[in-house]
């Protein structure tokens, strides 16, 4: 290999490395901007949570009547069938509630809350039973 070929090879590597460095700088710039946006959003969410916590009544609102009615229907179903394990969709079918995905997801959330409160247990993923 002569010196001219060696220099040409080095120049090609230099050009490739320069292009890669430029790409990485662009990625860093994009990620820095995305990080700044995410941090600003987190600050906004923290401020919103703080304001809501300050404005919320100390005892907490019991919620709209339909929410309490839904919770009561769920609790009644578990009280009537204390040994039975239910999935959210099965509860909806038992209680003649809508079985669309959004409604079932709301019930999953309610079941999670009842589990955290100690009324229910989870013998398996997505399965709920009255705590005995």
Secondary structure as the mmCIF struct_conf table of DSSP 4:
data_model
#
loop_
_struct_conf.conf_type_id
_struct_conf.id
_struct_conf.beg_label_comp_id
_struct_conf.beg_label_asym_id
_struct_conf.beg_label_seq_id
_struct_conf.end_label_comp_id
_struct_conf.end_label_asym_id
_struct_conf.end_label_seq_id
HELX_RH_AL_P HELX_RH_AL_P1 UNK A 3 UNK A 55
BEND BEND1 UNK A 56 UNK A 56
TURN_TY1_P TURN_TY1_P1 UNK A 58 UNK A 59
HELX_RH_AL_P HELX_RH_AL_P2 UNK A 65 UNK A 80
TURN_TY1_P TURN_TY1_P2 UNK A 81 UNK A 83
STRN STRN1 UNK A 86 UNK A 86
HELX_RH_AL_P HELX_RH_AL_P3 UNK A 88 UNK A 94
TURN_TY1_P TURN_TY1_P3 UNK A 95 UNK A 96
BEND BEND2 UNK A 100 UNK A 100
HELX_RH_AL_P HELX_RH_AL_P4 UNK A 101 UNK A 116
TURN_TY1_P TURN_TY1_P4 UNK A 117 UNK A 118
BEND BEND3 UNK A 119 UNK A 119
STRN STRN2 UNK A 120 UNK A 124
TURN_TY1_P TURN_TY1_P5 UNK A 125 UNK A 126
STRN STRN3 UNK A 127 UNK A 130
#
